[in-house]
Amino acid sequence: MTEDVGTTKRGHLSTRRKLAIFEREKGLCALCGTRLMPGKFIYEHMRALELGGSDTDENIRLTCLPCAGTKTRDDHKRAAKAKRVKAKALGLKKSKNPLPGSKGSKWKRKLDGSVVKRDD
């Protein structure tokens, strides 16, 4: 499996780190502010690792399960778009439906107006 260059590696979240984060956040969800119940929350990277976030305690917050699900879906959509944009910018992905007459098309229009097949 290849590793994405823009992704930070996830480290181990020890009990000591979890306790320090919980105390810092005072047991409240970072997104909606509700009091968290045992087993009803997760430790979430506020800036997702796949979007270039760091795996430090300052980047980890407590979130309730409904907020975490919403944030995770949004993060995955943003990361997928970022990867598509990056691949296109590097020329790794070509359009499936190029505009007629563009360089990606197999047809070209000559200056006299005639349309001919492009040489490969």
C-alpha positions in Angstrom: 0.0 0.0 0.0 1.4 3.4 -0.9 1.3 6.3 1.5 -0.2 9.6 0.5 2.4 12.3 0.7 0.0 14.9 2.2 -1.2 12.6 5.0 0.2 12.8 8.6 0.8 9.4 10.2 -1.6 8.8 13.2 0.2 8.2 16.5 -0.9 6.3 19.6 -3.4 8.1 21.8 -2.4 7.0 25.3 -4.6 7.1 28.4 -2.5 10.0 29.8 -3.0 12.0 26.6 -6.8 11.3 26.5 -7.2 12.4 30.1 -5.2 15.6 29.5 -7.4 16.4 26.4 -10.6 15.6 28.3 -9.6 17.9 31.2 -8.6 20.7 28.8 -11.9 20.5 27.0 -13.9 20.2 30.3 -15.9 17.3 29.0 -17.7 19.4 26.3 -18.1 18.8 22.6 -15.8 21.1 20.6 -18.4 21.6 17.9 -21.8 21.9 19.6 -20.8 22.4 23.3 -22.9 19.7 24.8 -21.8 17.8 28.0 -20.3 14.5 26.9 -21.4 11.2 28.4 -19.0 8.2 28.8 -18.8 6.2 25.6 -20.8 8.8 23.6 -17.8 10.8 22.2 -14.6 10.4 20.3 -11.2 12.1 20.1 -11.3 14.0 16.8 -8.5 15.8 14.9 -10.0 19.2 14.2 -7.8 19.6 11.1 -8.0 16.1 9.6 -4.7 14.2 9.2 -5.6 13.6 5.5 -5.9 17.3 5.0 -2.5 18.0 6.5 -3.4 18.3 10.2 -0.8 17.4 12.9 -1.1 14.5 15.3 -0.6 16.7 18.4 -2.7 17.3 21.5 -3.5 20.8 20.3 -5.2 19.5 17.2 -7.3 16.8 19.0 -10.7 17.8 20.5 -13.6 15.9 22.0 -16.7 15.6 19.8 -20.0 13.9 20.4 -20.9 11.1 18.0 -23.5 13.0 15.9 -21.0 15.9 15.4 -18.1 13.5 14.7 -20.1 11.7 12.0 -20.9 14.9 10.2 -17.4 16.3 10.5 -15.8 13.0 9.3 -18.1 12.9 6.2 -17.2 16.5 5.4 -13.5 15.9 5.9 -13.6 12.8 3.6 -15.3 14.9 0.9 -12.8 17.7 1.2 -9.9 15.3 1.1 -11.2 13.5 -2.0 -11.6 16.8 -3.8 -8.1 17.9 -2.8 -6.7 14.7 -4.2 -8.6 15.1 -7.4 -7.4 18.7 -7.8 -3.8 17.7 -7.0 -3.9 14.8 -9.5 -5.3 17.1 -12.2 -2.7 19.8 -11.5 0.1 17.3 -11.8 -1.3 16.0 -15.1 -2.0 12.5 -13.7 -5.6 12.5 -14.6 -7.0 13.3 -18.0 -10.6 14.3 -18.7 -13.0 11.6 -19.8 -15.0 14.1 -21.8 -12.7 16.7 -23.3 -14.2 19.7 -25.0 -14.5 19.2 -28.8 -11.5 20.8 -30.4 -9.5 21.0 -27.3 -6.0 19.5 -27.0 -7.5 16.5 -25.1 -9.9 15.7 -27.9 -9.1 13.3 -30.8 -10.5 15.9 -33.2 -9.1 19.3 -34.1 -10.4 22.2 -36.1 -8.1 23.7 -38.6 -7.9 27.4 -39.4 -9.9 27.0 -42.6 -12.8 25.5 -40.4 -12.4 21.9 -41.4 -12.4 19.2 -38.7 -9.7 16.4 -38.9 -8.7 13.6 -36.7 -5.7 14.5 -34.5 -2.4 12.5 -35.0 -1.5 10.5 -31.9 
